[in-house]
Amino acid sequence: MPISTFTGKVQTVVGLIEPEDLGITLPHEHLLVDQTVGGVYFIEPKETSARLLAHQPVSLENLSWVRYNMKDNLDNMMLLDEQMAIKEAMLYKLRGGKTIVDQTNVGIGRDPEALARISRATGLNIIMGSGYYVEGSYSKEMMDAKTEEEITEEIVKDITVGVDDTGIRSGVIGELGCSWPLKDNEKKVLKAGAYAQKRTGAAIWVHPGRNEMAPIESMEVLSNAGADLGRVVICHMDRCGYLLDTRRKLLDAGCYVEYDVFGLEGYYPARVALADGHLPDRPNDIGRIKQIKELIGMGYLKQILLSHDIGMKIMLVSYGGGGYAHLLREVVPLMKIYGISDEQINTMMVENPKRLLQLVHP
């Protein structure tokens, strides 16, 4: 199908739709995902007692431990239950949500046919990611052998033809995984993402490392490869705890910034953050709201996105978390208390995603 067919449309897992049909949108979620692949996050504990907890299913008995050791429980890192995904996504729909962007891509369990089934069962628009996550979620030897051109062709095919032989097409490039320091293969994927953007008109989502220089480096790689930074999203402003100066550099370059861990209230495994040269800073929801209000006051309203990045069981309502409806149920009322208007909330949750998710003419 020629690229021109897609221009001005939004590609979901069940077909093209008009941007006006998106409505309230969560631009960064995972309905199904496996973060245990390749040992990207899960590390086998050394202590016998911790090892026991690491291999237990998430339950009320261990929930308090898992919440503070979220990367150390194998079951917590896997969302594999399609029926659970439907049940949880319906809570979002019942609150008025219409669209979910599933940023799961190659190496962490992307499942196009399951996403299409979830879309049909819930009536939600679901948009699927493409490209590769951080090194470790794929074979280094396999990626070493790939050229930038080959990865570019894979992403372009995902968007214009479909993933593998499913005929189900991706609608965004991402989330492209980056570590700190940035690995050679991750840089290769970023460049391929930029080249694929130029051919498809799709927006790019970047998962940056936590180091203060990490998002700047990823942005520069994309820019040097010819990406349109006005269609690039740098994710995890809150997960990574970036300084205001860093956030403003991204925004002033034209990028969108995404506050996408709403519902996780401050705790974060220190060793994971410290390994990237950053303190384990993560604001709670009130802290996020205050940062967002500050950026709005500086004139950046049209470059802010909001989501939850649900990718662990403890974030689901079924396991005591806020779920996909948390923003609509809890956060939006708090934003109004802190002086963020209905119009500004609509801009961040409807208008900004609508502008990004439509495929533009390359």
N, C-alpha and C positions, 0 to 999 in steps of 0.2 A: 504494500500500500504506500503510495507516495507521501512524503512528509507533509506536503501542502494539505492533505486530507485532515491532518491533526491540528492545523493551525487554529488557535483561538478556542480549542476544545480542551477538556480535561479527560485524561485516560484513567478509567477505573478498571478493576479486574473483571467487570462484566460489560465493558464497552465505553465508548466515548459519551460524555455528557457536556452540557453547557455549564460554564462557570457559575451562572446564577443558581444552579441546582445544588451547589455545594453546601450552602447554609453554614451553621456553626461547625467548625472544623478543628479537629485535633491533629496537628501536623507532624507529631512525632510520638508514635506508639508502637507496640508490638503485641499483636493478638496471639501469635504463635512464635516461639523463639527458643533456641537452645544455646545458652551462653557457656555451656560446659565444653563445647567442642574445642579441641586443641589445647585445653588448659589455659585459655585466655584469661579467665578470672578465677575459676576454682583451683585452689591449691590444697593438696592433701595435708591436713594438720599433722604435726609430729606427735603431739600429746595423745595418749590413748583416749582420755575422756573427751577431748575435742573431736577426735576422729569418730567416736561413737555419734556425737551430735551432728557431725558433718554428713553422715550417711542416713540419718533418720528422715522420714517424710515430715514436712512441715505440719505442725499440729499445735493445739492450745498448750500442750505440755512444754514445747520447746520454743514457742513463738517469741518470747521475750529475748531469748538468746539469739535466735535467727535475726531479729530486727537489728541487733547491734553487731552481728557477724554475718551480714547478708551474703557476702561473697564466699563464705566458708561452708555453706550448706548446699549440697549437690541438688537436692530436690527443688530448693528455692529458685535455682537458676534456670529451671526448665518450665516453659509454658507449652505443653504438648497436647492439651485436651481441647479438642474442637468444640465439644458441647459446652465446656466451661467458658470458652471464648464467646460463644453465642450468648450465653446467660449473662456474662459480665457486660458485653457490648450493648445488650438490650437495656441495661440500666442507664446507659448514656443516652440512648435513643429516647427513652421515656422522659428524660429531662430536656429534650429538645435538640439533642445533637443529631447531625445528619451525615458527617463525613469523618473517616479515620484514615490517616496516612500510616500504613504499616511499613516501618523503615527496616524491617528484617531483609537482609540481602544474602548474597552467596556466602556460605560457610557457617551461618548461624541458624539454619533451619528454614529458609524461605520455602513456602509451600503454596504455589499459585492456585492449585485446584481447591485446597482447603479454604483459602481466602475468598474464592468465588462462592463456595458453599456458604460461608459465614455471611457474605454480602447478601445472598439471596434469602437466607433464613431470617436475617434481621431487617432487611430493607435499607441498610446503611450503604452509602458510597464508601468503598474501600479502594485505596490507591496503593500500589505496591512499589517497593524500592528495587534498585538495581546496583550493580557494582559489587565491591568487596569491602568487608569489615577489616578490623585491625589484623596485622600480621600475627599469626598464631591461630587464627580461626580458619586458616587454609594452609596447605603444604607449602613451605618456603621453596622447596625444590620445584614444585609445580609453577609457582609464581615467578621464580627466577627465570624459568624457561619461556615465559610469556613476554611478548613485546607490548609496548604501549598501544601499538596499532591493533593487536589482537584483542586486548582488553576493551579498546574503544569499540571494535566491531561487536563484541559481546553485548555491551551496554546498548548500542544502537539497535541491535536485533531485539533485545528485551523490550524496548519501547515501541518499535515499529512493526515487529512480527510476532513476538511472544517469547516467553521463557521456555527453553528446551523445545519440546514438541507439543506444548499445551495450547498454544494460540492465545494464551492469557498474557496481556501486555503490562509492563511496568509503566508508571506515570511520573516517576521522579528518579533522579540519580542520587543514590544514597541509601543509608547513611554511609558515606565513605569513611572508613576507620583510620584514624591517625594516632600514633603513640608519641611519647617523648623519650628520647629523641626520635624524630621522624625516620622510619625505616626506608630503605631504598625502594622496596616494593610498594610501600604505602605512597611514596612520592610518585611512583609509576602509575598507581591507580588514580591519584588526584589528577595527574596530567591527562590520563585517558578520560576521566570524567569531564574535564574542560573541553577536550576534543569532541566528545559525544554530545555535550551541551550545544556546541556550535552546529552540529548536524541535526539535532532533534528539537532544540528549543526548550528542553526540560530544565527545571531548576535543580540545583545541587544542594544536598545536605551534608555537612561535614561534622563528624565526631572527632573533636580535637583532643590532644593530650592535655593534662592538667597544668603543666608548667606555663608560667605567664607568657612565655614567648611562643608556645605551641600553636595557638590559633592564628597568630600573626604569620608564622612560618607557613602554615597550610594555606592561608589566604594568598601569600606571595607566590607560592607554587602555582596556584590556580590562575592568578593574574598573569604571571609570566607565560602560562600556557594558552592565554587568550580567553579565559573564562569571563563572562559577564558577571561582575561582582554584584550587580544589582539583582541578580538571580541566584545568589549564593547565600545559604543559611549556615551560620556558625552556631552549632548546638551547645547545650549544656552550660549556659552562663552561670546557673546556680549550682549545678553539680561540681563545677570546677572552681567556683569562688573567685572569678577573675576580678581584678581591680577595675575601678571606674575608668582609669586611663586606657586600659587594654580594651574595654568594651567600646569606648569612644573611638579608638583607632579603627576598629572593625566597622563601626557605624559610619564614620566619616569617609571610609573607603567605598561605602555603598552597600555593604553586606547587611543582611537581616541578622538579628541576634535572637536566640530562642531560650526562653525560660521554660524548661521542659521536665522538671522533676517535682512539680507541684504534688504535695501529699507526703513527701519524705521530709521529715521534720528535723533536719540538722545533723543527725548522726551519720557518720561515714567511716568506713574502716581506715584507720590512720595509716597503716602500712601501704595501702594502695595509693594514697595521695602522696605520702612522703617519698615513695619510689620515683615519682615524677617531679620531685623538687618543689612540692607545694604543700602547705599546711592543709589539714583536712577541713577547710572552711566550706560550709554549705549552709545557707540561710534557711530558716523555716519559712512557712508561707507568708507570714507578716513581713519578714525580711525581703522576700521576693517582691511583694507588693510595693514596699517602700523604694526598692531599687527601680522598679518599673515606673513608678510615679516620678521619680527623679529624672529618668530618661525621657519620659513624656514631656516634662517641663523644659527639657533641653531641645525639644523639637524632633525627637526620633520616633514619634508614635507610629508612623507608617513602616517602621522597620522592626517591629517587635512581634514575636510569635509566642503562644502559650500552649503548653501541653504537659503530659505526665511522664512520658517515656516508660510506660509500664512494661517491665521485662522480667519481673520476679513475682513469685506467688504472694509474698507479703504485701504487695501493692494492690492485690485484688480484694474486692469486698468479701469474697468467700473465705479469705484468710485474714480478715481483720484490717485490710487496707482501705483506701479511699475509692479505688476503682476509676474507671474511665469517666464517671460523672462527677468526680470530686471538684473539678474546676467550676462546673455549673452549680453544683449543690452548695459548696462551702466557700469557694474563693471569690466568685463574682459578688456575693453579698458583702464580703470583707472589702473588696476593692471599692465598692460604693461608699462604705463607711470611711475609707481613707481618701475619698474625694475624686476617685476615677469615675468618669461619667459613663452612662449607658452608651453614648456615641463612641467614646474611646474604647470601651470594651468590645463593641461591635466591630470597630476597625481592626482590633488585634485578633479577634476570633472568627471574623467573617471576611472582611475586605482584604486584609493582608494575605491570608491563605488563598483567596480567590484570585488575586493578582499573580501570585507565584505559581499556582498549580496549573494554570492554562498554558498549553504549549504555544510558544511564540514562533514566528517565522524565523528560521535561522538566517 
